[in-house]
Amino acid sequence: MTRVKVKYIKISSYLKLCMGAGVSIGVLDGAFRFLLLLVMGQLSALEALLFSMQVKGGVAGILHLLSVPLLYGMGAVLFGFVSYFPFMYYLKCKKGLVIEGVFEGEQLEDIPQ
């Protein structure tokens, strides 16, 4: 494990981080809701709109399962736009943020473009 002190982060990297976290939470939430409806036997009562078609039952459950991570990801990008400047102010006030992990590209030529 390597410790790195983050003093500045580009907005595109911050948005990627927020979107990754949002999609991950969306996958967990969507799968949990789908399994809960499946266990309760309420999957047949589910309805979804696909363009102008109304879909019911298991197909609607699958559509919800696929759409929830997408919606969470878009919400996380919106959150990232709103929270970027307060986060940068936080980094400035705290003189950086120490994070731990496994990192690649410590040399400039190792960083993918």
C-alpha positions, 0 to 999 in steps of 0.5 A: 500500500502506498500513501499519497497526499492529494492537494489538487484534483482535476474536475474530470477525475473528481467526476469519474470518482463520483460516477464510479461510486454512484454506479456501484451504489446503484448496482447494490441498490438495484440488485437488492430491490430486485431480489427483495421483490423476487423473494416477496413474490411481488415481481409480477406487480412491477411495471415499467415504461420503455419509451411508449410501451408499458412492460410488466413482470420480470421484464420490468424488473430487469429494466429496473435492475439495469436503469437504477445504476445508470440513474445513480451514476447520473445523479453522482455526476450532478453531485460531483459538479455541485460539490467540486468547488467546496471539496477543493476549498476543503483540500485547501483548508486541510492542506491536502488529503492523505489517501492509501491504496495501490497506484500506478503511474508514479512516473510521468511516462507511466500515466496512461493518456 
